[in-house]
Amino acid sequence: MSEQTVKARVIKASVTSSTQQLYRDDFSNQYGDILEPPYNLKELKMIGEYSSILQQCVDAYKTNIIEFGIEPEFKIDMNSDEVRDEQKEQARSEWTRLDEFTRYLNMDESPETILGYAFDDREKTGNGYLEIIRDGVGLPVGIEYADTQYMRVCKKTVPEEIEYTILENGQEKKVKRWKRFRKYVQLIDEKKVFFKEYGDPRIMNSATGKFDDSTPENLIATEIYHMKIGSGTYGKPRWIGNIISLYGARKAEELNLTYFTNGRHIPAAITVSNGKLDDTSFEALQDYMNDLSGAENAHRFLLLEAMGTTQEDQMGDEKVTPAKVEIKSLAEILQQDALFLEYDEKTRQKIRSSFRLPPLYTGESQDFSRATADTARKVTEEQVFQPERKGLARALNTLFLEPLGLKYVKLTVNGADFRDPLEIAKALYPLISAGSVSPNDLRPLASQVLGQKLEVFSEEYNIPFQAMMKEQESNPVSDLFAVQKSKNKQPDLINLLKDMRDVLEGLQKS
């Protein structure tokens, strides 16, 4: 009994191999005292360009944490009678000094822009670097951005005794602590530049990385402030646990691009019974598959010619058995497009979850109402942005206030203002009607509504409106003479009454 043999040949389109881009590490042969990061920083730096969601999350962080502005603020109540006049005068002087300091932190860009560059690196790679520049007397005067992909962290040096200024029972006190500082190194175009950690009082040679008091002035190393996520030597990005999903979403996008570029190739099995394809037909079929890409080839026809098998009958005559060619579609085993869409959506949700951001902050707010949008903004502001802003403000104040000798002012990082003046006015109306609000309490709200700064009233007129009217009713003649005798105070009282009238009319209309 003869055995039948089944032969199978696979025909597929010849395509270029997948990209094998290598992110070369220029420090690869220099690790030792220089510590190797746990991930390829250059790859993490560039990965935002290959993701459809990561950059939006980073921009949302940067915009809501930094880009509303950095401003000086008084630590003391400047309107309080308990603060001495000399303290107020010193506070005003320090405020002006700190305002000028932040304004000229960088001569080319605003401080928010420079911090934004470092913050962008921190969210993508887990590490951001700022170079701190000092003047001739050792005071910080400027900051510069240092690209994280060219920076590396070195091992800690020997302990150094550092003097700090602290407050004890409200009084300044000098204390000393031992601290081990790190060195940092930058490598660009095979040229190394060493930096010391911010606060290290020793003189270091930027070319050699050695501490040397005889270092020439042009080679004295500047300082680096390392902004990182986590407590390790290097920071780790908060989304690193979803990096596989991020790469998977990228591959899905590339597969869709290939689908639209080359056209849809339906997988099929071509079966030939009682015959075979000759070499010419096989080569034609292979050429057909290779040339099928592109819109111009979307409607080409395929012609197959099969040769039947020749058999001899009992009489010795040759008989050609007709060949049977069948094409069976295998499209039903393909994954549907909806699976890729669902995978991409799940990936976007994972990345947003890493940043704890609602879709509203990444431009995906089709199904949001005002109530849900306000709730999402409030929760995100309380749980994400406010703690980040406080941490940044604390870091900036630690960096600059003590070296500059500022006691009565501090830096504050502004955030979005979610207050609605109309809602506040409605809430204040019962308090105003009860006479528990003085005019100066309403001046900030009036400034916000009118869009201009309003000065506060003197204490003589800073009493509730109902109390003023009651006092006038009790002694109208004396109050009238008092107003007529005081030419300087009469316009103030008229302005006060007009302002109170406008506020009350506005509240009634709303």
BELMO-V153595 format. One record per residue. RES is the residue in three letters. PHI is phi in degrees with one decimal (NA if undefined). OMEGA is omega in radians with two decimals (* if undefined). BURIAL is 1 if it has 9 or more other ideal C-beta (glycine too) atoms within 8 Angstrom, else 0. Layout:
[[RES & PHI & OMEGA & BURIAL] [RES & PHI & OMEGA & BURIAL]]
This chain:
[[MET & NA & -3.11 & 0] [SER & -76.1 & 3.12 & 0] [GLU & -97.2 & 3.08 & 0] [GLN & -92.7 & -3.12 & 0] [THR & -111.3 & 3.10 & 0] [VAL & -107.1 & 3.11 & 0] [LYS & -108.5 & -3.14 & 0] [ALA & -128.8 & 3.05 & 0] [ARG & -128.7 & -3.11 & 0] [VAL & -98.6 & 3.12 & 0] [ILE & -117.0 & 3.14 & 0] [LYS & -142.1 & 3.13 & 0] [ALA & -72.5 & 3.09 & 1] [SER & -84.0 & -3.11 & 0] [VAL & -123.7 & 3.11 & 0] [THR & -71.1 & -3.14 & 0] [SER & -68.3 & -3.14 & 0] [SER & -66.0 & -3.09 & 0] [THR & -66.5 & 3.09 & 0] [GLN & -116.1 & -3.09 & 0] [GLN & -72.6 & -3.13 & 0] [LEU & -105.5 & 3.07 & 0] [TYR & -97.1 & -3.04 & 0] [ARG & -68.3 & 3.11 & 0] [ASP & -99.7 & -3.11 & 0] [ASP & -67.7 & -3.14 & 0] [PHE & -93.8 & -2.94 & 1] [SER & -57.0 & -3.10 & 0] [ASN & -100.9 & -3.02 & 0] [GLN & -123.4 & -3.13 & 0] [TYR & -74.8 & -3.07 & 0] [GLY & 166.2 & 2.93 & 0] [ASP & -66.9 & 3.01 & 0] [ILE & -85.6 & -3.04 & 1] [LEU & -89.1 & -3.11 & 1] [GLU & -83.6 & 3.11 & 0] [PRO & -71.2 & -3.11 & 1] [PRO & -70.7 & 3.14 & 0] [TYR & -132.1 & 3.11 & 1] [ASN & -73.2 & -3.04 & 0] [LEU & -67.0 & 3.13 & 1] [LYS & -67.3 & 3.11 & 1] [GLU & -67.0 & 3.11 & 1] [LEU & -64.6 & 3.13 & 1] [LYS & -63.8 & -3.06 & 1] [MET & -91.4 & -3.00 & 1] [ILE & -67.7 & 3.10 & 1] [GLY & -62.9 & 3.13 & 1] [GLU & -76.3 & -3.11 & 0] [TYR & -109.3 & -3.13 & 0] [SER & -113.5 & 3.13 & 1] [SER & -92.6 & -3.09 & 0] [ILE & -137.2 & -3.01 & 1] [LEU & -63.2 & -3.09 & 1] [GLN & -64.2 & 3.10 & 1] [GLN & -63.5 & 3.12 & 1] [CYS & -66.3 & 3.12 & 1] [VAL & -63.9 & 3.13 & 1] [ASP & -63.9 & 3.11 & 0] [ALA & -63.4 & 3.08 & 1] [TYR & -61.5 & -3.06 & 1] [LYS & -63.2 & -3.11 & 1] [THR & -66.6 & -3.02 & 0] [ASN & -83.2 & -3.13 & 1] [ILE & -100.2 & -2.97 & 1] [ILE & -113.5 & -2.82 & 1] [GLU & -79.2 & 2.99 & 1] [PHE & -83.4 & 3.00 & 0] [GLY & 112.0 & 3.08 & 0] [ILE & -120.0 & -3.04 & 1] [GLU & -136.6 & 3.03 & 1] [PRO & -76.4 & -3.12 & 1] [GLU & -146.0 & 3.12 & 0] [PHE & -73.6 & 3.02 & 1] [LYS & -84.8 & -3.08 & 0] [ILE & -110.9 & 3.09 & 1] [ASP & -83.4 & -3.07 & 0] [MET & -71.4 & 3.13 & 1] [ASN & -97.5 & -3.09 & 0] [SER & -81.9 & 3.09 & 0] [ASP & -77.2 & -3.13 & 0] [GLU & -78.3 & 3.13 & 0] [VAL & -88.9 & -3.10 & 1] [ARG & -68.6 & -3.11 & 0] [ASP & -62.8 & 3.14 & 0] [GLU & -67.3 & 3.07 & 0] [GLN & -68.8 & 3.10 & 1] [LYS & -63.7 & 3.14 & 1] [GLU & -65.4 & 3.10 & 0] [GLN & -66.3 & 3.12 & 1] [ALA & -64.2 & 3.10 & 1] [ARG & -63.7 & 3.11 & 1] [SER & -64.2 & 3.12 & 0] [GLU & -67.6 & 3.12 & 1] [TRP & -62.2 & 3.11 & 1] [THR & -63.0 & 3.14 & 0] [ARG & -64.7 & -3.13 & 1] [LEU & -69.6 & 3.09 & 1] [ASP & -63.6 & 3.10 & 1] [GLU & -68.3 & 3.12 & 0] [PHE & -63.1 & -3.13 & 1] [THR & -69.4 & -3.12 & 1] [ARG & -66.1 & -3.07 & 0] [TYR & -111.5 & 3.08 & 1] [LEU & -62.4 & 3.06 & 1] [ASN & -139.9 & -3.05 & 1] [MET & -80.0 & -3.07 & 0] [ASP & -103.2 & -3.10 & 0] [GLU & -131.7 & 3.05 & 0] [SER & -72.5 & 3.11 & 0] [PRO & -60.6 & 3.10 & 1] [GLU & -64.2 & 3.13 & 1] [THR & -68.1 & -3.14 & 1] [ILE & -64.2 & 3.09 & 1] [LEU & -63.7 & 3.11 & 1] [GLY & -63.8 & 3.08 & 1] [TYR & -60.7 & -3.14 & 1] [ALA & -66.0 & 3.14 & 1] [PHE & -68.6 & 3.08 & 1] [ASP & -61.1 & 3.09 & 1] [ASP & -63.9 & -3.11 & 1] [ARG & -62.7 & -3.11 & 1] [GLU & -76.5 & 3.13 & 1] [LYS & -87.3 & -3.04 & 1] [THR & -113.4 & -3.06 & 1] [GLY & 89.2 & -3.07 & 1] [ASN & -137.8 & 3.03 & 1] [GLY & -134.1 & -3.05 & 1] [TYR & -129.5 & 3.04 & 1] [LEU & -122.2 & 3.05 & 1] [GLU & -91.4 & -3.13 & 1] [ILE & -100.2 & -3.12 & 1] [ILE & -109.4 & 3.11 & 1] [ARG & -111.1 & 3.10 & 1] [ASP & -89.7 & -3.06 & 0] [GLY & -66.7 & 3.14 & 0] [VAL & -100.7 & 3.04 & 0] [GLY & 90.0 & 3.13 & 0] [LEU & -94.0 & 3.10 & 0] [PRO & -66.4 & -3.11 & 1] [VAL & -130.3 & -3.08 & 1] [GLY & -162.4 & 3.08 & 1] [ILE & -131.2 & 3.06 & 1] [GLU & -133.7 & 3.12 & 1] [TYR & -83.7 & 3.07 & 1] [ALA & -118.0 & -3.07 & 1] [ASP & -67.5 & -3.02 & 0] [THR & -67.0 & -3.08 & 1] [GLN & -70.4 & 3.12 & 0] [TYR & -103.7 & -3.06 & 1] [MET & -104.9 & 3.04 & 1] [ARG & -138.8 & -3.12 & 1] [VAL & -100.1 & 3.10 & 1] [CYS & -102.3 & 3.11 & 1] [LYS & -66.0 & 3.12 & 0] [LYS & -70.0 & 3.13 & 0] [THR & -90.5 & 3.13 & 1] [VAL & -68.5 & -3.12 & 0] [PRO & -60.8 & 3.12 & 0] [GLU & -132.3 & -3.14 & 1] [GLU & -81.8 & -3.06 & 0] [ILE & -121.2 & 3.10 & 1] [GLU & -98.3 & 3.12 & 0] [TYR & -119.0 & 3.04 & 1] [THR & -109.5 & 3.14 & 0] [ILE & -124.9 & 3.07 & 0] [LEU & -106.4 & 3.09 & 0] [GLU & -132.3 & -3.06 & 0] [ASN & 57.7 & 3.11 & 0] [GLY & 79.7 & -3.12 & 0] [GLN & -113.9 & 3.12 & 0] [GLU & -69.5 & -3.13 & 0] [LYS & -143.9 & 3.12 & 0] [LYS & -92.2 & 3.08 & 0] [VAL & -130.5 & -3.14 & 0] [LYS & -118.9 & 3.13 & 0] [ARG & -136.4 & 3.05 & 0] [TRP & -93.1 & -3.10 & 0] [LYS & -141.1 & 3.07 & 0] [ARG & -101.8 & -3.11 & 1] [PHE & -95.9 & 3.06 & 1] [ARG & -106.3 & 2.95 & 1] [LYS & -111.6 & 3.09 & 1] [TYR & -126.8 & -3.13 & 1] [VAL & -135.4 & 3.10 & 1] [GLN & -119.4 & -3.13 & 1] [LEU & -128.2 & 3.10 & 1] [ILE & -134.0 & -3.13 & 0] [ASP & 54.4 & 3.08 & 0] [GLU & 63.9 & 3.08 & 0] [LYS & -112.3 & -3.13 & 0] [LYS & -93.8 & 3.00 & 0] [VAL & -134.8 & -3.12 & 1] [PHE & -97.6 & 3.07 & 1] [PHE & -130.5 & 3.04 & 1] [LYS & -107.9 & 3.14 & 1] [GLU & -68.4 & -3.10 & 1] [TYR & -61.1 & -3.14 & 1] [GLY & 99.7 & 3.12 & 0] [ASP & -72.8 & -3.04 & 1] [PRO & -80.3 & -3.07 & 0] [ARG & -76.6 & 3.10 & 0] [ILE & -90.9 & -3.10 & 1] [MET & -124.6 & 3.08 & 1] [ASN & -81.3 & -3.08 & 1] [SER & -72.0 & -3.13 & 1] [ALA & -87.5 & -3.08 & 0] [THR & -108.5 & -3.09 & 0] [GLY & 79.0 & -3.13 & 1] [LYS & -99.9 & 3.09 & 0] [PHE & -82.1 & -3.04 & 0] [ASP & -147.9 & -3.12 & 1] [ASP & -67.7 & -3.13 & 0] [SER & -93.9 & -3.14 & 0] [THR & -64.9 & 3.07 & 1] [PRO & -58.9 & -3.04 & 0] [GLU & -60.6 & -3.11 & 0] [ASN & -74.7 & 3.14 & 0] [LEU & -110.7 & 3.12 & 1] [ILE & -67.5 & -3.07 & 1] [ALA & -71.3 & 3.01 & 1] [THR & -88.5 & -3.00 & 1] [GLU & -113.1 & -3.14 & 1] [ILE & -121.6 & 2.97 & 1] [TYR & -107.2 & -3.04 & 1] [HIS & -96.6 & 3.04 & 1] [MET & -94.0 & -3.06 & 1] [LYS & -137.1 & 3.08 & 1] [ILE & -102.6 & -3.12 & 1] [GLY & 102.6 & -3.06 & 0] [SER & -107.0 & -3.12 & 0] [GLY & -76.5 & 3.07 & 0] [THR & -59.6 & 3.00 & 0] [TYR & -109.4 & 3.04 & 1] [GLY & -79.0 & 3.09 & 1] [LYS & -126.6 & -3.13 & 1] [PRO & -63.3 & -3.06 & 1] [ARG & -69.1 & -3.10 & 1] [TRP & -99.5 & -2.99 & 1] [ILE & -62.6 & 3.13 & 1] [GLY & -68.2 & -3.14 & 0] [ASN & -107.9 & -3.08 & 1] [ILE & -66.6 & 3.11 & 1] [ILE & -65.3 & 3.10 & 0] [SER & -63.1 & 3.14 & 1] [LEU & -65.1 & 3.10 & 1] [TYR & -67.0 & 3.11 & 0] [GLY & -62.9 & 3.10 & 1] [ALA & -63.8 & 3.09 & 1] [ARG & -63.9 & 3.12 & 1] [LYS & -63.5 & 3.09 & 0] [ALA & -63.3 & 3.08 & 1] [GLU & -63.9 & 3.13 & 1] [GLU & -66.1 & 3.10 & 0] [LEU & -64.6 & 3.09 & 1] [ASN & -65.0 & 3.10 & 1] [LEU & -62.4 & 3.09 & 0] [THR & -62.6 & 3.12 & 1] [TYR & -60.8 & -3.11 & 1] [PHE & -77.1 & -3.14 & 0] [THR & -76.4 & -3.04 & 0] [ASN & -96.3 & -3.06 & 1] [GLY & 84.6 & -3.09 & 1] [ARG & -85.2 & 3.07 & 0] [HIS & -98.5 & -3.13 & 0] [ILE & -80.5 & 3.11 & 0] [PRO & -66.3 & -3.08 & 0] [ALA & -146.9 & 3.04 & 0] [ALA & -109.9 & 3.11 & 0] [ILE & -98.6 & -3.11 & 1] [THR & -108.1 & 3.12 & 0] [VAL & -120.7 & 3.13 & 1] [SER & -107.8 & 3.11 & 0] [ASN & 59.5 & 3.12 & 1] [GLY & -176.9 & 3.13 & 1] [LYS & -155.2 & 3.03 & 0] [LEU & -81.2 & 3.06 & 1] [ASP & -77.8 & -3.07 & 0] [ASP & -62.4 & 3.14 & 0] [THR & -63.8 & 3.12 & 0] [SER & -66.0 & 3.13 & 1] [PHE & -64.1 & 3.11 & 1] [GLU & -65.8 & 3.10 & 0] [ALA & -64.1 & 3.11 & 1] [LEU & -65.7 & 3.11 & 1] [GLN & -65.0 & 3.10 & 1] [ASP & -64.0 & 3.11 & 0] [TYR & -61.3 & 3.14 & 1] [MET & -67.3 & -3.10 & 1] [ASN & -69.6 & -3.05 & 0] [ASP & -99.8 & -3.04 & 0] [LEU & -83.5 & -3.07 & 1] [SER & -73.0 & 3.10 & 0] [GLY & 96.9 & -3.12 & 1] [ALA & -67.2 & -3.10 & 0] [GLU & -69.6 & -3.14 & 0] [ASN & -107.9 & -3.03 & 1] [ALA & -72.4 & -3.05 & 0] [HIS & -124.5 & 3.08 & 0] [ARG & -79.0 & 3.13 & 0] [PHE & -105.7 & 3.14 & 0] [LEU & -119.0 & 3.11 & 0] [LEU & -117.1 & 3.14 & 0] [LEU & -108.4 & 3.06 & 1] [GLU & -121.2 & -3.12 & 0] [ALA & -117.7 & 3.13 & 1] [MET & -98.3 & 3.09 & 1] [GLY & -74.9 & -3.13 & 1] [THR & -83.7 & -3.13 & 1] [THR & -99.0 & -3.13 & 0] [GLN & -129.6 & 3.07 & 0] [GLU & -100.6 & 3.09 & 0] [ASP & -88.3 & -3.08 & 0] [GLN & -67.6 & -3.14 & 0] [MET & -88.6 & -3.14 & 0] [GLY & 86.9 & 3.11 & 0] [ASP & -84.8 & 3.11 & 0] [GLU & -85.7 & 3.13 & 0] [LYS & -131.7 & -3.14 & 0] [VAL & -93.2 & 3.11 & 0] [THR & -79.3 & -3.13 & 1] [PRO & -60.2 & 3.11 & 0] [ALA & -79.9 & 3.12 & 1] [LYS & -120.6 & -3.12 & 0] [VAL & -111.5 & 3.10 & 1] [GLU & -128.2 & 3.07 & 0] [ILE & -114.1 & -3.11 & 0] [LYS & -108.5 & -3.10 & 0] [SER & -73.5 & 3.06 & 0] [LEU & -114.0 & -3.06 & 1] [ALA & -65.1 & -3.08 & 0] [GLU & -66.9 & -3.14 & 0] [ILE & -90.9 & 3.13 & 0] [LEU & -74.5 & 2.99 & 0] [GLN & -72.2 & -3.14 & 0] [GLN & -77.4 & 3.14 & 0] [ASP & -59.7 & -3.10 & 0] [ALA & -62.3 & 3.12 & 0] [LEU & -65.7 & 3.09 & 0] [PHE & -68.2 & 3.11 & 1] [LEU & -63.0 & 3.12 & 0] [GLU & -65.9 & 3.12 & 0] [TYR & -63.0 & 3.13 & 1] [ASP & -64.6 & 3.13 & 1] [GLU & -65.9 & 3.10 & 0] [LYS & -63.5 & 3.11 & 1] [THR & -64.3 & 3.11 & 1] [ARG & -60.6 & 3.12 & 1] [GLN & -65.0 & 3.13 & 0] [LYS & -64.5 & -3.12 & 1] [ILE & -66.1 & 3.09 & 1] [ARG & -61.3 & 3.13 & 1] [SER & -64.0 & 3.09 & 0] [SER & -61.1 & 3.12 & 1] [PHE & -91.5 & -3.10 & 1] [ARG & 57.8 & -3.12 & 0] [LEU & -113.4 & 3.00 & 1] [PRO & -78.1 & -3.13 & 0] [PRO & -58.1 & -3.12 & 1] [LEU & -56.2 & -3.06 & 1] [TYR & -84.4 & 3.12 & 1] [THR & -115.8 & 3.08 & 1] [GLY & 77.5 & -3.14 & 0] [GLU & -121.2 & -2.99 & 0] [SER & -123.7 & -3.09 & 0] [GLN & -65.7 & -3.04 & 0] [ASP & -102.4 & -3.13 & 0] [PHE & -97.5 & 2.92 & 1] [SER & -96.5 & -3.13 & 0] [ARG & -64.7 & -3.12 & 0] [ALA & -64.8 & 3.14 & 0] [THR & -68.6 & 3.12 & 0] [ALA & -65.4 & 3.12 & 1] [ASP & -63.5 & 3.11 & 1] [THR & -65.3 & 3.13 & 0] [ALA & -62.9 & 3.12 & 1] [ARG & -64.5 & -3.11 & 1] [LYS & -65.6 & -3.12 & 1] [VAL & -64.6 & 3.14 & 1] [THR & -64.8 & 3.11 & 1] [GLU & -63.4 & -3.09 & 1] [GLU & -73.6 & -3.00 & 0] [GLN & -91.9 & -3.02 & 0] [VAL & -119.8 & -2.93 & 1] [PHE & -75.0 & -3.14 & 1] [GLN & -61.4 & 3.08 & 1] [PRO & -60.4 & 3.12 & 0] [GLU & -66.7 & 3.13 & 1] [ARG & -65.6 & 3.11 & 1] [LYS & -64.4 & 3.10 & 1] [GLY & -64.4 & 3.11 & 0] [LEU & -67.1 & 3.12 & 1] [ALA & -63.2 & 3.12 & 1] [ARG & -63.6 & 3.13 & 0] [ALA & -66.6 & 3.14 & 1] [LEU & -64.5 & 3.13 & 1] [ASN & -67.1 & 3.09 & 1] [THR & -65.9 & -3.12 & 0] [LEU & -69.0 & -2.89 & 1] [PHE & -113.9 & -2.99 & 1] [LEU & -65.4 & -3.10 & 1] [GLU & -66.1 & 3.09 & 0] [PRO & -61.5 & 3.14 & 1] [LEU & -83.6 & 3.11 & 1] [GLY & 70.5 & -3.12 & 0] [LEU & -99.7 & -3.06 & 1] [LYS & -113.3 & -2.98 & 0] [TYR & -107.5 & 3.12 & 1] [VAL & -133.0 & 3.11 & 1] [LYS & -152.2 & 3.07 & 1] [LEU & -91.6 & 3.08 & 1] [THR & -127.9 & 3.13 & 1] [VAL & -100.4 & -3.07 & 1] [ASN & -73.0 & 3.07 & 0] [GLY & -127.6 & 3.13 & 1] [ALA & -68.6 & 3.13 & 0] [ASP & -98.8 & -3.12 & 0] [PHE & -95.3 & -3.09 & 0] [ARG & -74.5 & 3.08 & 0] [ASP & -105.6 & -3.09 & 0] [PRO & -57.9 & -3.13 & 1] [LEU & -67.3 & 3.10 & 0] [GLU & -67.2 & 3.10 & 0] [ILE & -65.4 & -3.14 & 1] [ALA & -62.5 & 3.11 & 1] [LYS & -64.2 & 3.13 & 1] [ALA & -71.1 & -3.11 & 0] [LEU & -81.8 & -3.04 & 1] [TYR & -57.5 & 3.09 & 1] [PRO & -62.1 & 3.13 & 0] [LEU & -68.7 & 3.10 & 1] [ILE & -66.6 & -3.14 & 1] [SER & -63.8 & -3.14 & 0] [ALA & -83.9 & 3.11 & 0] [GLY & 75.1 & -3.11 & 1] [SER & -102.6 & -3.13 & 0] [VAL & -124.8 & 3.10 & 1] [SER & -92.0 & -3.10 & 0] [PRO & -57.7 & -3.12 & 1] [ASN & -66.2 & 3.07 & 0] [ASP & -67.6 & -3.10 & 0] [LEU & -95.8 & -3.08 & 1] [ARG & -63.6 & 3.10 & 1] [PRO & -60.8 & 3.11 & 0] [LEU & -66.2 & 3.10 & 1] [ALA & -64.3 & 3.10 & 1] [SER & -64.2 & -3.14 & 1] [GLN & -68.6 & -3.12 & 1] [VAL & -69.8 & -3.09 & 0] [LEU & -82.4 & 3.13 & 0] [GLY & 74.0 & 3.10 & 0] [GLN & -147.7 & -3.10 & 0] [LYS & -79.2 & 3.13 & 0] [LEU & -114.7 & 3.11 & 0] [GLU & -77.2 & 3.14 & 0] [VAL & -79.0 & 3.10 & 0] [PHE & -80.9 & 3.06 & 1] [SER & -68.1 & -3.07 & 0] [GLU & -62.6 & -3.12 & 0] [GLU & -64.1 & -3.12 & 0] [TYR & -105.9 & -3.12 & 1] [ASN & -88.5 & 3.09 & 1] [ILE & -131.2 & -3.13 & 0] [PRO & -55.9 & -3.06 & 1] [PHE & -60.9 & -3.13 & 1] [GLN & -65.2 & 3.13 & 0] [ALA & -66.8 & 3.12 & 1] [MET & -64.8 & -3.13 & 1] [MET & -67.4 & 3.13 & 0] [LYS & -65.6 & 3.13 & 0] [GLU & -66.6 & 3.13 & 1] [GLN & -69.5 & 3.12 & 1] [GLU & -66.4 & -3.12 & 0] [SER & -70.6 & -3.12 & 0] [ASN & -145.8 & -3.04 & 0] [PRO & -67.8 & -3.07 & 0] [VAL & -69.5 & -3.13 & 0] [SER & -64.0 & 3.12 & 0] [ASP & -66.1 & 3.14 & 1] [LEU & -65.2 & 3.12 & 0] [PHE & -65.1 & -3.13 & 0] [ALA & -64.5 & 3.13 & 0] [VAL & -68.7 & -3.11 & 1] [GLN & -67.7 & -3.11 & 0] [LYS & -74.2 & -3.07 & 0] [SER & -99.8 & -3.13 & 0] [LYS & -69.5 & -3.11 & 0] [ASN & -75.1 & -3.07 & 0] [LYS & -88.8 & -3.08 & 1] [GLN & -61.4 & 3.10 & 1] [PRO & -60.8 & 3.12 & 0] [ASP & -63.6 & -3.13 & 1] [LEU & -66.8 & 3.13 & 1] [ILE & -64.6 & 3.11 & 0] [ASN & -63.4 & 3.11 & 0] [LEU & -60.9 & -3.12 & 1] [LEU & -65.3 & 3.10 & 0] [LYS & -64.7 & 3.13 & 0] [ASP & -63.3 & 3.13 & 1] [MET & -65.0 & 3.11 & 1] [ARG & -63.5 & -3.13 & 0] [ASP & -64.1 & 3.13 & 0] [VAL & -65.3 & -3.11 & 1] [LEU & -67.4 & 3.10 & 1] [GLU & -65.0 & 3.13 & 0] [GLY & -65.3 & 3.12 & 1] [LEU & -66.5 & 3.13 & 1] [GLN & -66.4 & 3.14 & 0] [LYS & -69.2 & -3.12 & 0] [SER & -74.6 & * & 0]]
